[in-house]
Amino acid sequence: MSDLTIDIANFKKHEKDTGSAEVQIAQLTDRIQHLTDHLSTHKKDVSSRRGLLKLVARRRKLLDYTKQRDEETYQGLLKSLKLRR
C-alpha cells in the first residue's frame, strides 16, 4: 500500500461535511492511490485502469474549481495531499 494515508476529517469544514470540494478531492485521492497500488500488481486489469482515469479526471475538475474559487485553499490542498501541479 501507499505510505500516504489521508485523514478526511482534516478537510471537513464542519462536522457533517461530506460534499465540499475539498473533502471530495481528499476522498478521490485516497481511491486513486488504492487503484494505483492495485494496478502496479495487476497490470492487465484494463477496467480498473479506465476507472482510475475517470477518477483522476474528476479530481482534476474539482481542483480546477477550487483554484478558481479560492487560490489559497487550492495551494493548501496540493501541499497537504502531496499533489504536484
Backbone bond lengths (Angstrom), bond angles and torsions (degrees), N, CA, C in turn:
res aa  C-N    CA-C-N  psi(-1)  N-CA   C-N-CA  omega(-1)  CA-C   N-CA-C  phi
1 M - - - 1.453 - - 1.516 110.28 -
2 S 1.273 115.28 166.14 1.454 122.08 179.79 1.522 110.60 -72.45
3 D 1.331 116.02 152.15 1.458 120.23 -179.39 1.527 111.89 -81.17
4 L 1.316 118.06 -11.16 1.465 121.82 -179.24 1.528 109.55 -96.39
5 T 1.315 116.15 116.33 1.461 120.06 174.64 1.518 107.61 -108.63
6 I 1.299 115.90 135.26 1.459 121.48 -174.19 1.513 109.74 -103.69
7 D 1.327 116.05 125.36 1.455 121.55 175.03 1.527 107.54 -97.50
8 I 1.310 116.48 105.34 1.456 122.53 -175.08 1.532 111.26 -61.04
9 A 1.325 117.11 -28.91 1.474 121.18 -178.32 1.530 112.06 -59.62
10 N 1.324 117.24 -26.72 1.467 120.36 179.76 1.526 112.39 -68.58
11 F 1.320 117.98 -19.38 1.457 121.68 -174.85 1.526 113.17 -103.30
12 K 1.321 116.63 -5.84 1.463 120.07 -178.74 1.521 111.02 -73.21
13 K 1.329 115.95 141.33 1.460 121.33 177.36 1.522 110.69 -83.60
14 H 1.324 116.69 -29.98 1.461 122.77 176.09 1.522 107.43 -149.28
15 E 1.305 116.87 176.45 1.468 121.90 -170.82 1.527 114.01 -58.08
16 K 1.329 117.39 -40.79 1.464 120.99 -175.26 1.530 113.15 -100.01
17 D 1.317 117.08 17.69 1.460 121.47 -177.94 1.524 110.38 -73.93
18 T 1.334 115.76 115.46 1.462 120.31 176.27 1.524 111.66 -127.17
19 G 1.318 118.04 -6.62 1.448 119.48 -172.26 1.501 116.26 -119.94
20 S 1.319 119.14 -1.39 1.464 119.12 -179.31 1.526 109.04 -67.14
21 A 1.317 115.75 156.60 1.461 120.80 -176.85 1.525 111.31 -58.61
22 E 1.325 116.98 -37.65 1.464 120.49 -178.45 1.528 110.92 -64.06
23 V 1.317 117.16 -43.67 1.464 121.33 179.45 1.529 109.86 -66.47
24 Q 1.326 117.06 -42.27 1.462 120.17 179.55 1.524 110.79 -62.46
25 I 1.334 117.26 -40.72 1.462 120.83 179.51 1.522 110.12 -63.72
26 A 1.320 117.34 -42.12 1.467 121.13 179.17 1.529 110.65 -63.83
27 Q 1.331 117.14 -42.60 1.461 120.50 179.36 1.525 111.13 -65.79
28 L 1.327 116.68 -42.26 1.463 120.21 178.35 1.522 110.66 -63.25
29 T 1.321 116.63 -40.31 1.460 120.33 179.58 1.523 110.47 -61.64
30 D 1.311 116.81 -40.68 1.458 120.95 178.07 1.527 110.73 -62.62
31 R 1.324 117.09 -45.34 1.466 121.23 179.11 1.529 111.35 -65.84
32 I 1.334 116.70 -38.55 1.466 121.28 179.31 1.529 109.73 -63.43
33 Q 1.317 117.31 -42.26 1.469 120.42 178.48 1.526 110.87 -63.24
34 H 1.325 115.71 -41.88 1.469 119.71 179.42 1.533 110.33 -62.18
35 L 1.331 117.17 -46.50 1.467 120.05 -179.46 1.525 111.62 -67.30
36 T 1.309 117.89 -34.42 1.457 121.11 178.29 1.525 110.15 -63.42
37 D 1.330 116.23 -43.52 1.466 119.94 176.30 1.526 110.96 -62.86
38 H 1.321 116.66 -42.24 1.459 121.55 179.00 1.527 110.67 -60.17
39 L 1.328 116.69 -43.94 1.459 120.66 -176.20 1.522 112.33 -73.65
40 S 1.325 117.99 -21.73 1.465 118.72 176.03 1.534 110.21 -68.00
41 T 1.333 116.41 -27.69 1.463 121.22 178.02 1.531 111.40 -89.78
42 H 1.342 116.17 -42.60 1.465 121.61 -175.87 1.532 109.37 -108.96
43 K 1.315 115.60 80.16 1.467 121.37 -172.32 1.534 114.04 -66.12
44 K 1.312 118.02 -24.22 1.467 120.62 -176.00 1.522 113.73 -97.06
45 D 1.303 117.48 9.66 1.459 121.84 -179.50 1.536 109.14 -81.29
46 V 1.321 114.74 85.88 1.461 120.98 -173.11 1.527 112.07 -70.28
47 S 1.313 117.80 -36.94 1.462 119.53 -178.53 1.529 111.01 -66.57
48 S 1.315 117.68 -37.53 1.461 119.78 176.16 1.526 111.26 -68.18
49 R 1.328 116.65 -35.91 1.467 120.42 177.63 1.530 110.20 -63.88
50 R 1.316 116.32 -40.33 1.468 120.26 178.20 1.527 110.31 -64.50
51 G 1.323 116.31 -43.09 1.455 120.30 176.51 1.512 111.87 -61.27
52 L 1.326 116.70 -40.06 1.463 120.93 177.64 1.525 111.10 -60.60
53 L 1.306 116.88 -44.10 1.468 120.61 179.92 1.525 111.36 -63.49
54 K 1.324 116.44 -36.99 1.464 119.98 177.62 1.530 110.74 -66.37
55 L 1.345 116.99 -40.57 1.462 120.61 178.45 1.526 111.19 -64.74
56 V 1.321 116.48 -41.25 1.464 120.55 179.61 1.531 110.02 -63.54
57 A 1.324 116.75 -40.43 1.468 120.05 179.32 1.528 110.87 -65.85
58 R 1.337 117.23 -40.13 1.461 120.39 178.98 1.528 110.91 -65.64
59 R 1.339 116.03 -41.09 1.470 119.31 178.26 1.522 110.47 -64.62
60 R 1.333 116.60 -39.37 1.458 120.63 179.63 1.535 110.79 -60.90
61 K 1.342 116.28 -42.55 1.458 120.45 179.19 1.524 110.88 -64.17
62 L 1.325 117.24 -42.08 1.464 120.39 178.77 1.530 111.05 -66.52
63 L 1.332 117.04 -37.26 1.467 119.61 177.08 1.532 111.09 -65.86
64 D 1.329 116.66 -39.80 1.465 119.93 177.35 1.525 110.74 -62.89
65 Y 1.327 116.48 -41.44 1.459 121.26 177.84 1.529 110.66 -62.13
66 T 1.319 116.47 -44.74 1.461 120.95 -179.64 1.529 110.52 -64.24
67 K 1.321 116.46 -39.48 1.467 120.04 179.77 1.520 110.44 -64.17
68 Q 1.322 116.95 -41.07 1.468 121.38 177.93 1.515 111.47 -63.13
69 R 1.327 116.17 -42.23 1.451 121.71 -174.95 1.522 112.99 -77.12
70 D 1.352 116.64 -43.42 1.464 120.10 -174.77 1.524 109.72 -154.74
71 E 1.317 116.02 102.74 1.466 122.49 -176.71 1.539 111.62 -61.85
72 E 1.322 117.01 -38.06 1.458 120.69 -177.87 1.542 111.42 -65.79
73 T 1.319 116.25 -43.08 1.464 120.82 177.40 1.522 110.13 -63.43
74 Y 1.326 116.28 -40.85 1.463 122.35 179.02 1.527 110.61 -58.87
75 Q 1.328 116.65 -48.99 1.461 120.73 -179.61 1.527 110.98 -63.43
76 G 1.330 116.14 -38.26 1.459 120.24 177.41 1.522 112.31 -63.49
77 L 1.330 116.04 -40.40 1.471 120.44 177.56 1.520 111.14 -62.77
78 L 1.325 116.32 -45.97 1.461 119.93 -179.45 1.527 110.79 -59.49
79 K 1.319 115.51 -42.84 1.463 119.72 -178.30 1.526 111.64 -69.44
80 S 1.343 117.29 -46.39 1.457 119.73 -175.83 1.530 112.74 -71.40
81 L 1.325 117.70 -30.68 1.469 120.71 179.54 1.536 111.88 -92.99
82 K 1.325 115.79 -2.38 1.474 122.32 -179.93 1.527 111.23 57.14
83 L 1.342 114.20 47.35 1.462 120.59 176.24 1.515 107.78 -99.05
84 R 1.322 116.15 148.41 1.468 118.42 175.95 1.514 108.78 -109.94
85 R 1.307 114.86 147.56 1.458 119.53 -178.93 1.498 108.52 -147.33
